Structures are given as structure tokens and as C-alpha cells.
Amino acid sequence: MTEGPIKPDATQPARIHAIRAGLLCRCPNCGKGRLFSGFLKVVDTCAVCGFDFTRLNTGDGAAIFVMQIAGGIVVFTALFVEIAYSPPMWVHLVIFLPLVLILSLGLMRPGKGAMIALQMRNKAGQASRDD
């Protein structure tokens, strides 16, 4: 009486958490395809599921969030170190300049991936004058 397993419809997105996939720099639709072709260049379509990313654009949104997060961590850590230990200025430069660079570059791809996943999940698109 059973005819075998029911195949899911190809138009339905996979049952994955879109934001988790975006943070892992994977396609938020299927969770398997690559999201970036370069450091921050988003692919036009997913190689696995064919989802079109050309209509999604995060602009500078991810950079704003990354600057706030990295800046907050570095500034408050530097302030704590200054109050607790009073090191010379060169120690701050040697520790905190590379730290802000590492945090900024390290958070940029996952941040942009999460912004793309949020746009996809909320069905956000380009605004027009009619909106």
C-alpha cells in the first residue's frame, strides 16, 4: 500500500536554521552551498539549490554591526587594562590595534551572512518609490 518515501518539493526550503547557515557562510535556503565567492562577494546563485541572491543586498549593514561589536569589545577591554594595570601606551598599541583588526575581519563574513539570512527569512527586497 505504501508507494515509497515521499520526495519533498524542490521549491520548499530545507529544514535548517537560516541564521545559523548564514553565520557559517552557507546558503540560508539549503544550508549546503557556499554563500561567498570571494572574501565578501556574494555568489549570484547557490550551486546546490539554485537560490538567487542577486535580489538581496545588505549594503553596509554588516559593517555597522561589526564596528559596534568589535569597537565595544576592544574599547572596554583597553579601558579595563588601563585602569587595572596602567601599562605604557605602546602596550595598548601592540595589543589592541591587532585585536580590532582580527575581530573586524573575523566577524565580517559571518555578519554579512547573517544579514543575508535575515533578509531572506523576512522576505525583504529593494524598496521602491511605490512603497
Helices and strands as residue ranges (DSSP letters): H 18-23, H 61-85, H 89-121
